[in-house]
Structures are given as C-alpha cells and as structure tokens.
Amino acid sequence: MRPDKRQAILRGALSVFARDGYSRASIDGIAKEAEVSTRTLYNHFADKADLFRHVIQASADEAAQDQIDLIERHFHKITDLEQDLVAFGKAMGAQLGHAEHFALVRQINAELTHIPAEAIEAWLDTGPRKVRRALADELHKLGFQDPERAAVHLLLLTLTGDPAVRGSRPDDDDIAAGVKVFLHGHDVENRRTAAT
C-alpha cells in the first residue's frame, strides 16, 4: 500500500475524530474526508478502533515532541526559578499548532468510557506520560525530591483554568499564582535557605 494513502487516511481520520468524537465518527465519513474508498481504508486498518489508536498515537507523538522541545528550551536556561517557571507556564499555554490534536483530546475526555482502553493507553504513553517524564527529568536536575509528582503539580497549576469550564486556560496572573503555590508546596524556598 502507498504511504501517501495511509497518511491521507490518518489526516482525514484526525479531522473527523476531532470534530465528531470517537462514537459518532463513521468509517464512511472518514473515507470521504480522506478521499479514499472504504475498501482502501480497510486495507490499512482493521476497524475503527485500530484506526483511532493509530491516529491518536501519531497525533500525540507530534504534539508531545513539540512540548518536550519547549521544556528543553526553558529548562536549559533557568536563572530565576520562579520567573522562569512562570515563563514556561505561559509558553506551554500559548503553544500554537496541533489544534486538531487538542480538539481530539477534548473529545477523548468527553467520551472516555466509549473508547477502547488500548487506544487510551497508547495515547497516554505516546503523549501526556512522555511529556510528564521529560518535565520530571528537568525537575529532578533542579533537585526536586519527587520529580514525577512535581511535574504533575506544575502542569495542573499552570495549564488548568477554571475547573468549571472544561478546557479553559489560566491567565498570566493565574499562572504566576500557580507557580508560587507549586514552589511553596514543594518547599523550594526552605530547601534553598537550608542549602545556603
């Protein structure tokens, strides 16, 4: 099978899944969006679940790599921890691109119980967990005692807006306040004082 056909199917499927969600998306609709026949689609993927798993992995891998690049850029120049973490939080929140991927993530969150567990695990391993591990590695280098937990806390405190509004982003003041809470909760100031 030609790789360009497979890529067309993956692109078309990403658009349909991001727009319609997993449950409402149809193979016919995906084939139409990708401008291929359903037969061609089935030559590449066993069924909708198989296609979804491939779509979310490919999309998550691309988005995660951009986030990891951003993490590396920000954490290789830490001079003022608080200010630099605020700048990092703003950059993560403002990251452009991957609109369809994040629309797909919102669809996943909305219909978690209807999506095959293997697809969810594939997405988590390829995307969110990979990003958290990269962030935890950087926090470990900075001396955080429990870097994996610290990574989760930092992301929650700087990327999550109003919990009543799913998918909302915090404003700059919320990010700055989130970083203060993060540093206080991980006792960074006391550890700095004890080290001097």
LUMNU-327546 format. One record per residue: residue number from 1; residue in three letters; chain; x, y, z of N, C-alpha, C in turn. Coordinates in Angstrom, 3 decimals, always signed. Layout:
// LUMNU-327546
NUM_ALA_A_X_Y_Z_X_Y_Z_X_Y_Z
...
***
This chain:
// LUMNU-327546
1_MET_A_+0.833_-1.190_+0.000_+0.000_+0.000_+0.000_+0.878_+1.253_+0.000
2_ARG_A_+0.425_+2.278_-0.696_+1.201_+3.500_-0.802_+1.121_+4.307_+0.496
3_PRO_A_+2.291_+4.781_+0.998_+2.294_+5.531_+2.253_+1.443_+6.798_+2.189
4_ASP_A_+1.343_+7.430_+0.987_+0.561_+8.656_+0.893_-0.917_+8.395_+1.146
5_LYS_A_-1.427_+7.233_+0.743_-2.820_+6.866_+1.020_-3.016_+6.706_+2.529
6_ARG_A_-2.080_+6.030_+3.166_-2.173_+5.831_+4.612_-2.164_+7.177_+5.342
7_GLN_A_-1.275_+8.078_+4.915_-1.205_+9.399_+5.530_-2.484_+10.186_+5.301
8_ALA_A_-3.055_+10.053_+4.115_-4.324_+10.740_+3.823_-5.426_+10.231_+4.745
9_ILE_A_-5.433_+8.916_+4.970_-6.437_+8.331_+5.873_-6.231_+8.846_+7.290
10_LEU_A_-4.987_+8.854_+7.760_-4.706_+9.336_+9.113_-5.094_+10.800_+9.272
11_ARG_A_-4.779_+11.638_+8.273_-5.147_+13.060_+8.338_-6.664_+13.227_+8.340
12_GLY_A_-7.328_+12.501_+7.433_-8.787_+12.595_+7.369_-9.441_+12.101_+8.646
13_ALA_A_-8.919_+11.019_+9.182_-9.476_+10.452_+10.416_-9.266_+11.406_+11.588
14_LEU_A_-8.111_+12.056_+11.658_-7.868_+13.028_+12.732_-8.915_+14.142_+12.674
15_SER_A_-9.179_+14.653_+11.485_-10.182_+15.720_+11.343_-11.557_+15.254_+11.799
16_VAL_A_-11.936_+14.054_+11.383_-13.279_+13.552_+11.720_-13.382_+13.234_+13.206
17_PHE_A_-12.392_+12.540_+13.758_-12.425_+12.215_+15.194_-12.404_+13.487_+16.041
18_ALA_A_-11.614_+14.483_+15.634_-11.528_+15.737_+16.389_-12.854_+16.485_+16.343
19_ARG_A_-13.543_+16.400_+15.223_-14.812_+17.115_+15.062_-15.989_+16.360_+15.678
20_ASP_A_-16.048_+15.036_+15.425_-17.233_+14.251_+15.786_-17.057_+13.377_+17.018
21_GLY_A_-15.826_+13.160_+17.450_-15.577_+12.236_+18.549_-15.512_+10.808_+18.033
22_TYR_A_-15.144_+9.905_+18.926_-14.978_+8.501_+18.540_-16.315_+7.844_+18.216
23_SER_A_-17.295_+8.009_+19.076_-18.571_+7.299_+18.918_-19.315_+7.709_+17.659
24_ARG_A_-19.344_+8.996_+17.368_-20.118_+9.479_+16.226_-19.380_+9.367_+14.898
25_ALA_A_-18.077_+9.248_+14.930_-17.304_+9.145_+13.687_-17.637_+7.834_+12.984
26_SER_A_-17.778_+7.904_+11.678_-18.069_+6.688_+10.907_-16.938_+6.420_+9.923
27_ILE_A_-16.765_+5.174_+9.601_-15.757_+4.789_+8.604_-16.073_+5.447_+7.271
28_ASP_A_-17.343_+5.478_+6.895_-17.724_+6.123_+5.629_-17.338_+7.603_+5.640
29_GLY_A_-17.609_+8.271_+6.757_-17.270_+9.689_+6.871_-15.771_+9.923_+6.810
30_ILE_A_-15.011_+9.051_+7.437_-13.547_+9.166_+7.423_-13.011_+8.935_+6.014
31_ALA_A_-13.536_+7.912_+5.332_-13.108_+7.616_+3.965_-13.401_+8.805_+3.054
32_LYS_A_-14.574_+9.399_+3.229_-14.944_+10.565_+2.413_-14.000_+11.733_+2.683
33_GLU_A_-13.713_+11.997_+3.963_-12.805_+13.086_+4.335_-11.408_+12.854_+3.761
34_ALA_A_-10.957_+11.602_+3.761_-9.611_+11.249_+3.268_-9.572_+11.081_+1.758
35_GLU_A_-10.759_+11.125_+1.130_-10.881_+10.940_-0.322_-10.317_+9.598_-0.764
36_VAL_A_-10.699_+8.556_-0.013_-10.359_+7.176_-0.375_-11.630_+6.339_-0.252
37_SER_A_-11.587_+5.149_-0.774_-12.728_+4.246_-0.627_-12.660_+3.571_+0.737
38_THR_A_-13.794_+3.080_+1.216_-13.780_+2.351_+2.482_-12.922_+1.095_+2.349
39_ARG_A_-12.910_+0.521_+1.163_-12.072_-0.672_+0.940_-10.595_-0.336_+1.148
40_THR_A_-10.173_+0.807_+0.612_-8.780_+1.242_+0.794_-8.494_+1.446_+2.277
41_LEU_A_-9.439_+2.049_+2.979_-9.266_+2.277_+4.411_-9.074_+0.951_+5.149
42_TYR_A_-9.920_-0.025_+4.814_-9.811_-1.336_+5.487_-8.566_-2.109_+5.059
43_ASN_A_-7.959_-1.744_+3.936_-6.689_-2.364_+3.549_-5.556_-1.922_+4.481
44_HIS_A_-5.744_-0.771_+5.117_-4.715_-0.216_+6.002_-4.998_-0.437_+7.483
45_PHE_A_-6.282_-0.474_+7.842_-6.659_-0.549_+9.255_-7.772_-1.578_+9.437
46_ALA_A_-7.683_-2.348_+10.517_-8.625_-3.450_+10.733_-10.052_-2.959_+10.968
47_ASP_A_-10.189_-1.885_+11.739_-11.519_-1.376_+12.079_-11.362_+0.037_+12.646
48_LYS_A_-12.457_+0.614_+13.095_-12.422_+1.991_+13.603_-11.515_+2.101_+14.825
49_ALA_A_-11.540_+1.112_+15.710_-10.702_+1.156_+16.915_-9.222_+1.152_+16.546
50_ASP_A_-8.849_+0.325_+15.585_-7.461_+0.260_+15.134_-7.042_+1.592_+14.512
51_LEU_A_-7.901_+2.149_+13.690_-7.614_+3.440_+13.061_-7.473_+4.528_+14.122
52_PHE_A_-8.371_+4.550_+15.081_-8.324_+5.565_+16.134_-7.015_+5.471_+16.913
53_ARG_A_-6.605_+4.260_+17.248_-5.358_+4.077_+18.006_-4.170_+4.643_+17.218
54_HIS_A_-4.129_+4.364_+15.921_-3.028_+4.884_+15.095_-3.092_+6.414_+14.996
55_VAL_A_-4.295_+6.956_+14.861_-4.460_+8.411_+14.747_-3.995_+9.097_+16.021
56_ILE_A_-4.475_+8.623_+17.161_-4.147_+9.311_+18.411_-2.665_+9.165_+18.743
57_GLN_A_-2.068_+8.028_+18.403_-0.634_+7.872_+18.656_+0.186_+8.817_+17.788
58_ALA_A_-0.143_+8.878_+16.501_+0.619_+9.749_+15.593_+0.466_+11.210_+15.996
59_SER_A_-0.756_+11.599_+16.310_-1.030_+12.978_+16.682_-0.384_+13.331_+18.017
60_ALA_A_-0.498_+12.439_+18.998_+0.086_+12.679_+20.320_+1.608_+12.742_+20.254
61_ASP_A_+2.199_+11.905_+19.428_+3.652_+11.886_+19.302_+4.165_+13.223_+18.776
62_GLU_A_+3.477_+13.754_+17.786_+3.885_+15.031_+17.201_+3.719_+16.174_+18.212
63_ALA_A_+2.574_+16.231_+18.885_+2.322_+17.285_+19.872_+3.299_+17.162_+21.047
64_ALA_A_+3.531_+15.927_+21.503_+4.433_+15.704_+22.635_+5.850_+16.153_+22.297
65_GLN_A_+6.299_+15.884_+21.092_+7.665_+16.273_+20.727_+7.831_+17.785_+20.774
66_ASP_A_+6.811_+18.511_+20.309_+6.879_+19.973_+20.383_+6.909_+20.448_+21.834
67_GLN_A_+6.129_+19.796_+22.705_+6.116_+20.180_+24.119_+7.448_+19.842_+24.789
68_ILE_A_+8.018_+18.709_+24.442_+9.318_+18.322_+25.011_+10.407_+19.290_+24.550
69_ASP_A_+10.355_+19.704_+23.284_+11.316_+20.704_+22.792_+11.192_+21.999_+23.592
70_LEU_A_+9.945_+22.385_+23.883_+9.702_+23.599_+24.664_+10.249_+23.440_+26.086
71_ILE_A_+10.031_+22.281_+26.694_+10.558_+22.002_+28.039_+12.083_+22.146_+28.030
72_GLU_A_+12.721_+21.541_+27.052_+14.187_+21.589_+26.992_+14.693_+23.012_+26.808
73_ARG_A_+14.017_+23.777_+25.960_+14.437_+25.179_+25.757_+14.335_+25.981_+27.049
74_HIS_A_+13.252_+25.801_+27.795_+13.036_+26.605_+29.005_+13.899_+26.146_+30.180
75_PHE_A_+14.117_+24.861_+30.315_+14.822_+24.374_+31.496_+16.337_+24.371_+31.329
76_HIS_A_+16.820_+24.660_+30.143_+18.270_+24.741_+29.978_+18.782_+26.150_+30.203
77_LYS_A_+17.896_+27.032_+30.650_+18.339_+28.405_+30.919_+17.694_+28.951_+32.188
78_ILE_A_+17.542_+28.111_+33.201_+16.949_+28.551_+34.465_+17.948_+29.433_+35.222
79_THR_A_+17.537_+30.684_+35.491_+18.362_+31.578_+36.311_+17.582_+32.042_+37.538
80_ASP_A_+16.293_+32.352_+37.353_+15.404_+32.701_+38.459_+14.253_+31.704_+38.385
81_LEU_A_+14.241_+30.736_+39.298_+13.316_+29.609_+39.190_+11.866_+30.053_+39.061
82_GLU_A_+11.440_+30.961_+39.925_+10.033_+31.375_+39.895_+9.688_+32.056_+38.570
83_GLN_A_+10.470_+33.034_+38.169_+10.193_+33.757_+36.922_+10.276_+32.822_+35.716
84_ASP_A_+11.259_+31.943_+35.732_+11.425_+31.044_+34.591_+10.303_+30.017_+34.507
85_LEU_A_+9.781_+29.567_+35.653_+8.643_+28.644_+35.622_+7.373_+29.352_+35.154
86_VAL_A_+7.221_+30.627_+35.511_+6.075_+31.402_+35.013_+6.183_+31.521_+33.487
87_ALA_A_+7.376_+31.833_+32.991_+7.577_+31.945_+31.535_+7.289_+30.606_+30.857
88_PHE_A_+7.710_+29.524_+31.482_+7.443_+28.187_+30.943_+5.933_+27.913_+30.894
89_GLY_A_+5.229_+28.223_+31.982_+3.778_+28.011_+32.016_+3.067_+28.797_+30.934
90_LYS_A_+3.477_+30.035_+30.733_+2.878_+30.870_+29.684_+3.160_+30.271_+28.300
91_ALA_A_+4.381_+29.826_+28.100_+4.749_+29.262_+26.794_+3.974_+27.971_+26.504
92_MET_A_+3.825_+27.133_+27.526_+3.062_+25.886_+27.325_+1.604_+26.199_+26.993
93_GLY_A_+1.034_+27.176_+27.685_-0.360_+27.527_+27.450_-0.585_+28.187_+26.104
94_ALA_A_+0.433_+28.894_+25.618_+0.290_+29.642_+24.370_+0.775_+28.852_+23.162
95_GLN_A_+1.235_+27.633_+23.385_+1.808_+26.855_+22.287_+0.815_+26.759_+21.144
96_LEU_A_+1.251_+27.203_+19.997_+0.379_+27.205_+18.823_+0.493_+25.877_+18.085
97_GLY_A_-0.444_+25.630_+17.237_-0.427_+24.410_+16.442_-1.148_+23.271_+17.143
98_HIS_A_-1.299_+22.208_+16.446_-1.926_+20.994_+16.962_-3.372_+21.208_+17.406
99_ALA_A_-4.074_+22.139_+16.759_-5.459_+22.432_+17.156_-6.327_+21.185_+17.048
100_GLU_A_-6.161_+20.425_+15.969_-6.977_+19.213_+15.819_-6.626_+18.184_+16.886
101_HIS_A_-5.354_+18.085_+17.230_-4.963_+17.125_+18.261_-5.650_+17.458_+19.583
102_PHE_A_-5.605_+18.717_+19.984_-6.187_+19.082_+21.273_-7.714_+19.052_+21.230
103_ALA_A_-8.297_+19.264_+20.054_-9.751_+19.048_+19.905_-10.057_+17.568_+20.098
104_LEU_A_-9.183_+16.717_+19.570_-9.345_+15.269_+19.742_-9.206_+14.877_+21.210
105_VAL_A_-8.272_+15.486_+21.912_-8.100_+15.207_+23.342_-9.364_+15.591_+24.112
106_ARG_A_-9.951_+16.730_+23.761_-11.211_+17.120_+24.414_-12.314_+16.102_+24.129
107_GLN_A_-12.348_+15.582_+22.920_-13.334_+14.545_+22.582_-13.078_+13.278_+23.404
108_ILE_A_-11.822_+12.918_+23.556_-11.464_+11.732_+24.348_-11.955_+11.909_+25.781
109_ASN_A_-11.675_+13.062_+26.363_-12.094_+13.313_+27.740_-13.607_+13.280_+27.886
110_ALA_A_-14.308_+13.707_+26.844_-15.770_+13.738_+26.903_-16.394_+12.348_+26.800
111_GLU_A_-15.725_+11.425_+26.114_-16.330_+10.100_+25.929_-15.371_+8.967_+26.276
112_LEU_A_-14.668_+9.148_+27.365_-13.650_+8.204_+27.815_-14.149_+6.766_+27.901
113_THR_A_-15.360_+6.577_+28.380_-15.866_+5.208_+28.586_-16.246_+4.516_+27.291
114_HIS_A_-16.314_+5.245_+26.184_-16.716_+4.642_+24.906_-15.533_+4.315_+23.999
115_ILE_A_-14.344_+4.672_+24.442_-13.149_+4.476_+23.616_-12.404_+3.247_+24.125
116_PRO_A_-11.929_+2.379_+23.212_-11.199_+1.185_+23.654_-10.013_+1.531_+24.566
117_ALA_A_-9.865_+0.760_+25.633_-8.829_+1.023_+26.638_-7.428_+1.027_+26.022
118_GLU_A_-7.190_+0.167_+25.022_-5.854_+0.114_+24.396_-5.521_+1.439_+23.722
119_ALA_A_-6.534_+2.070_+23.124_-6.304_+3.354_+22.461_-5.978_+4.429_+23.487
120_ILE_A_-6.667_+4.409_+24.614_-6.398_+5.385_+25.674_-4.973_+5.212_+26.195
121_GLU_A_-4.581_+3.964_+26.459_-3.230_+3.694_+26.956_-2.172_+4.109_+25.944
122_ALA_A_-2.430_+3.831_+24.655_-1.480_+4.217_+23.606_-1.308_+5.728_+23.571
123_TRP_A_-2.424_+6.458_+23.687_-2.371_+7.927_+23.700_-1.601_+8.423_+24.923
124_LEU_A_-1.929_+7.895_+26.112_-1.262_+8.353_+27.338_+0.238_+8.106_+27.283
125_ASP_A_+0.642_+6.922_+26.798_+2.070_+6.594_+26.735_+2.813_+7.449_+25.716
126_THR_A_+2.171_+7.704_+24.580_+2.819_+8.438_+23.498_+2.827_+9.935_+23.739
127_GLY_A_+1.823_+10.435_+24.466_+1.683_+11.871_+24.660_+1.899_+12.331_+26.083
128_PRO_A_+0.828_+12.397_+26.891_+0.933_+13.001_+28.225_+2.016_+12.403_+29.131
129_ARG_A_+2.126_+11.094_+29.180_+3.132_+10.490_+30.081_+4.550_+10.802_+29.610
130_LYS_A_+4.746_+10.828_+28.313_+6.063_+11.129_+27.749_+6.472_+12.577_+28.097
131_VAL_A_+5.522_+13.496_+27.987_+5.785_+14.902_+28.328_+6.077_+15.035_+29.818
132_ARG_A_+5.274_+14.368_+30.643_+5.493_+14.435_+32.098_+6.860_+13.876_+32.479
133_ARG_A_+7.278_+12.787_+31.836_+8.595_+12.214_+32.136_+9.707_+13.209_+31.791
134_ALA_A_+9.561_+13.882_+30.649_+10.578_+14.865_+30.248_+10.626_+16.015_+31.252
135_LEU_A_+9.466_+16.477_+31.697_+9.421_+17.555_+32.691_+9.982_+17.071_+34.032
136_ALA_A_+9.638_+15.855_+34.425_+10.159_+15.288_+35.678_+11.681_+15.185_+35.635
137_ASP_A_+12.242_+14.824_+34.498_+13.707_+14.748_+34.367_+14.348_+16.106_+34.646
138_GLU_A_+13.733_+17.161_+34.105_+14.281_+18.506_+34.325_+14.120_+18.930_+35.781
139_LEU_A_+12.990_+18.613_+36.395_+12.777_+18.966_+37.806_+13.725_+18.180_+38.712
140_HIS_A_+14.020_+16.957_+38.334_+14.993_+16.148_+39.084_+16.367_+16.831_+39.079
141_LYS_A_+16.761_+17.342_+37.916_+18.052_+18.037_+37.817_+18.090_+19.270_+38.712
142_LEU_A_+16.915_+19.854_+38.957_+16.840_+21.046_+39.816_+16.744_+20.695_+41.299
143_GLY_A_+16.722_+19.385_+41.608_+16.746_+18.960_+42.996_+15.388_+18.698_+43.632
144_PHE_A_+14.332_+18.611_+42.832_+13.017_+18.308_+43.410_+13.025_+16.867_+43.937
145_GLN_A_+12.485_+16.692_+45.155_+12.529_+15.402_+45.840_+11.683_+14.330_+45.141
146_ASP_A_+10.530_+14.694_+44.645_+9.628_+13.752_+43.974_+9.286_+14.356_+42.615
147_PRO_A_+10.206_+14.263_+41.664_+10.041_+14.997_+40.410_+8.822_+14.582_+39.591
148_GLU_A_+8.434_+13.304_+39.667_+7.255_+12.895_+38.886_+5.991_+13.565_+39.406
149_ARG_A_+5.849_+13.563_+40.728_+4.690_+14.229_+41.326_+4.783_+15.738_+41.092
150_ALA_A_+5.971_+16.295_+41.204_+6.156_+17.731_+40.975_+5.760_+18.108_+39.542
151_ALA_A_+6.094_+17.256_+38.590_+5.731_+17.531_+37.189_+4.220_+17.609_+37.023
152_VAL_A_+3.504_+16.670_+37.635_+2.040_+16.681_+37.568_+1.507_+17.965_+38.190
153_HIS_A_+2.021_+18.315_+39.361_+1.547_+19.515_+40.055_+1.804_+20.776_+39.232
154_LEU_A_+3.003_+20.886_+38.675_+3.336_+22.081_+37.895_+2.408_+22.217_+36.690
155_LEU_A_+2.159_+21.122_+35.999_+1.272_+21.180_+34.832_-0.159_+21.533_+35.241
156_LEU_A_-0.638_+20.933_+36.314_-2.001_+21.240_+36.762_-2.142_+22.694_+37.186
157_LEU_A_-1.137_+23.211_+37.869_-1.225_+24.568_+38.407_-0.978_+25.653_+37.367
158_THR_A_-0.394_+25.294_+36.236_-0.096_+26.332_+35.235_-0.862_+26.157_+33.923
159_LEU_A_-1.479_+25.012_+33.710_-2.195_+24.791_+32.446_-3.705_+24.692_+32.603
160_THR_A_-4.195_+24.598_+33.845_-5.623_+24.402_+34.067_-6.254_+25.715_+34.505
161_GLY_A_-7.289_+26.116_+33.767_-8.012_+27.331_+34.124_-9.136_+27.029_+35.094
162_ASP_A_-10.257_+27.654_+34.894_-11.430_+27.470_+35.745_-11.893_+26.021_+35.653
163_PRO_A_-11.875_+25.265_+36.766_-12.269_+23.851_+36.703_-13.718_+23.645_+36.284
164_ALA_A_-14.540_+24.691_+36.392_-15.945_+24.570_+35.978_-16.089_+24.646_+34.470
165_VAL_A_-15.050_+25.118_+33.793_-15.101_+25.255_+32.332_-14.039_+24.343_+31.730
166_ARG_A_-14.470_+23.170_+31.263_-13.532_+22.187_+30.715_-12.721_+22.791_+29.567
167_GLY_A_-11.411_+22.613_+29.646_-10.543_+23.088_+28.573_-10.151_+24.547_+28.675
168_SER_A_-10.582_+25.251_+29.748_-10.217_+26.668_+29.864_-8.751_+26.792_+30.272
169_ARG_A_-8.138_+27.867_+29.842_-6.730_+28.122_+30.148_-6.613_+29.232_+31.186
170_PRO_A_-5.627_+29.169_+32.066_-5.446_+30.238_+33.051_-4.870_+31.495_+32.394
171_ASP_A_-5.120_+32.662_+33.005_-4.486_+33.878_+32.500_-3.104_+34.002_+33.156
172_ASP_A_-2.375_+35.040_+32.773_-0.997_+35.204_+33.258_-0.921_+35.289_+34.779
173_ASP_A_-1.881_+35.995_+35.398_-1.870_+36.111_+36.864_-2.091_+34.751_+37.522
174_ASP_A_-2.980_+33.940_+36.936_-3.233_+32.597_+37.476_-1.989_+31.717_+37.357
175_ILE_A_-1.281_+31.854_+36.248_-0.049_+31.064_+36.053_+0.981_+31.461_+37.107
176_ALA_A_+1.151_+32.773_+37.320_+2.120_+33.253_+38.324_+1.732_+32.758_+39.718
177_ALA_A_+0.438_+32.822_+40.031_-0.026_+32.335_+41.339_+0.171_+30.827_+41.446
178_GLY_A_-0.079_+30.108_+40.352_+0.116_+28.653_+40.346_+1.560_+28.271_+40.610
179_VAL_A_+2.494_+29.029_+40.030_+3.920_+28.763_+40.256_+4.278_+29.019_+41.719
180_LYS_A_+3.745_+30.094_+42.302_+4.011_+30.377_+43.733_+3.526_+29.214_+44.601
181_VAL_A_+2.299_+28.741_+44.333_+1.744_+27.619_+45.096_+2.612_+26.380_+44.896
182_PHE_A_+3.028_+26.140_+43.668_+3.879_+24.995_+43.346_+5.183_+25.038_+44.139
183_LEU_A_+5.854_+26.184_+44.115_+7.141_+26.300_+44.812_+6.960_+26.183_+46.321
184_HIS_A_+5.889_+26.776_+46.839_+5.610_+26.666_+48.271_+5.284_+25.223_+48.650
185_GLY_A_+4.439_+24.579_+47.855_+4.028_+23.199_+48.145_+5.188_+22.223_+48.103
186_HIS_A_+6.177_+22.527_+47.271_+7.350_+21.648_+47.191_+8.505_+22.178_+48.030
187_ASP_A_+8.182_+23.170_+48.883_+9.118_+23.662_+49.900_+10.451_+24.116_+49.303
188_VAL_A_+10.369_+24.716_+48.132_+11.601_+25.107_+47.444_+12.351_+26.180_+48.214
189_GLU_A_+11.648_+27.181_+48.746_+12.320_+28.276_+49.447_+13.058_+27.779_+50.694
190_ASN_A_+12.404_+26.889_+51.469_+13.061_+26.359_+52.666_+14.279_+25.514_+52.314
191_ARG_A_+14.181_+24.752_+51.228_+15.321_+23.936_+50.832_+16.467_+24.807_+50.350
192_ARG_A_+16.129_+25.914_+49.687_+17.171_+26.849_+49.259_+17.884_+27.474_+50.468
193_THR_A_+17.079_+27.895_+51.461_+17.624_+28.524_+52.669_+18.527_+27.556_+53.421
194_ALA_A_+18.076_+26.305_+53.531_+18.864_+25.286_+54.256_+20.167_+24.996_+53.546
195_ALA_A_+20.179_+25.136_+52.226_+21.381_+24.815_+51.453_+22.427_+25.940_+51.519
196_THR_A_+22.000_+27.145_+51.944_+22.953_+28.274_+51.962_+23.557_+28.487_+53.333
***
